[in-house]
Amino acid sequence: MAENIAAINLAPGLKADRKLEMIFVNMGTSETAEWEILGRGVEEASVAFNHDTNQATDILGITDTIVSPAKPEFDLDPCTIRGGQKLSEKLLDIERRNAIAELGQFEILHVHCYLGTAPSFTAELHKNCTIVPQSLGGSSYVDMPMNVYLSNDKTLGTVTIANGVPTFKADAATE
């Protein structure tokens, strides 16, 4: 059983607003992170854990279920191109150069602003994540929907957010 379960920091019965589940991509370096929040203009997004399951019933009639590790991913659609978006610039550059190996070199910060004790929130820092643009176009605006695949090469920690900028601190046990 997990030892340090983060408490939900909401009043009893209060629902967590979707905006409290934040995902950022590092557009800087590992040494000097420059976090860009994902999801502007996207009306719905969920991280799918994508566990595979396999069930087998033994000769006693007892069923065991085997669950694979998570293969988390989420889709951002429509993801309209906007000025100042470094991720869009980078993905367009990767596609123009046909440098698909670079699609798997992103660092993603997943923050749960309803878990933990404010002003620090529970977070995971995923390294070597993959972001795949699906298309480019649209009707009124230019959209570039994308799929984001988290790596599970992650460090658990906490985040504080000041002026929209997250600062990640790894848990002592995972450093």
Salt bridges, closest charged atoms under 4 A:
GLU21 OE2 - HIS110 NE2 2.40
GLU21 OE2 - HIS112 ND1 2.94
GLU34 OE2 - LYS86 NZ 2.24
ASP52 OD2 - LYS71 NZ 2.70
ASP93 OD2 - ARG97 NE 2.81
GLU102 OE1 - ARG97 NH2 2.66
GLU124 OE1 - HIS110 ND1 3.65
GLU124 OE2 - HIS112 NE2 2.99
